[in-house]
């Protein structure tokens, strides 16, 4: 929940009225592999300059949504001026996609791992999940191709 509240501070509506520097710094702290301690210090100053710049620039008045903000920053080459702020925007845009993918995997796991299949090993569970989640790819493969591949495999049984 805190992550979403922090992310909302990037909303460009009403001349960036939701902007909150402390929440955006907290948002960056959720991504330690993307923001080092030095980056976090630099981000403080970038956020100060960024908000002054975008509020004084009339071209940002028409922008709606975080995706529109990202596009406008690239158009005006502000992504080079404020690279750490732009990184925050990119992470905010990726969050819904990453969350949806995780939810999709857990939904698939709930369908595959039933009471009857409760003792599936990790490898078999992983294989079943990949086949279920990527079913569009597997539907495009002809069954005859699969049969041919198995028929061409060497026998794995050894002579006793």
N, C-alpha and C positions, 0 to 999 in steps of 0.2 A: 504494500500500500504506500509506504514511504517513497518507494522508487517512482511510482506514478505521480505522486504529489511533487516530487523534485522535477520530474520530466515536464510537468505542466508549466513550470516557470519559463520554458522556452517559447510559449505561445505568443505569437506576434500581434494578436488582436489588441485593439485599443491602445496603440502605441506602446506595446510591451508592458501593459499594466500588471501582468502576473509575474514579471521579472523579480526574482529574489536571489541575490548573489549567494547567500549562505546555503540555500537549498540546492543551487546548482553546484556549489563546491561539494556538498554532501553527495549529490548524484555522481560526481566524478570519483568520489571515494569508493563507490560500489564497484569500480573497475580499476583495481590496483595494477593490473598488467598493462593497462593503457595509459595510466597517469601515475608517474613517479612522484615522490615528494617534491622534487624540483618543479615538475610540471604543475602540481597543485599550487605551488607558490606563484608560478608564472600565470596560472589561470586566474588567480585573484585580480591581477593587474589587467589581464586581457578582458575579463568580464566588465571591469570599470570602464575601460576604453570602448568596448563593444557597445554597451548600452547607450553611452553618450553618442556614439557614431550612428547607430541605427535609429535612435529617436530623433536625431537632427536631420536625417536623410529622408526626403519626401518619397523616394522610391520604395521605401519599406512600408508606407502607409497602406498600400493596396494588398499587401501580402496577408494570406490567410493560411493558417496551419503550419506545422513544423516542416512539412515537405515543401511547401511554398517558400518558406524561409531558407531552406537549404538551396533551392533552385536560385533564388534571388542572390544569395551570397556568392554562388558560383558565377552568376551573370556579372555581378559587380566586382568579382575577384576579391571579395572580402574573406573568402575561405583561406586565402594566403596571408591576409593581414591578421586574422584571428584563427590560427589553425587549431588551437585547443578548444575554442568555443565550437568550431565546426566539427571537431571530433565528438563533442557532447551531442550535437544535433544528429550526427550519424548514428550514434549509439541509441538515441531516443527513437530514431526511425526503425532501428533493428529490433528493438525490444518487443513490439507486438508480434513480429514474425517469429522470433525465437520462442516466445511464450506459446504461440499457437502450435508450433511444431512439437513442443514438449507435451502439450495437452493432447495432441493427436496421437502421439506415441502411447501415452497412458490409456487413452480410450481403446486403442488397438490391443494393448496388453490385457485390458479388462475383458475384451472379447475372446482373446486366445487362451488366456490362462483361466480356465474354469475349474470347477471342483473335479471334473473327470481328468483334467490335464494338470493337476496341481503339482505333480512331481517332475515337470519338465526341467531338464538341465539348462544351464545358462546358454550354452552354445545352440541347443535346439530352439530355445525360446527366442534367441536373437535371430536365428534363421527364419523362424515363423513370422516374427515381427517385420523383418525386412520384406519378406514375400507379401505380407498383408499390406504394409504401408506403401510399398512400391508396386501395387497390383497393376497399375497402368502399364508399367514396363513389362511385367510378366505376361499380361494379356496379349502383348504385341509379339511374343515369342510363340512360334508354331510348335505344337505338341510333337510333331514328327521330328523336328530338329532335336528335341530333348531325347526322344527315344533313340535316334541315331547316335547321339553322343554317348548314351549309356551302353549301347550295343558295341561301340567301338572301344570302350574301355577294356583294359586287361583284366583278366580274372584275378581276384584278390585271394582266392582260396589256395592254400598250399597243399602239397601232397604229403600225406602222413606215411 
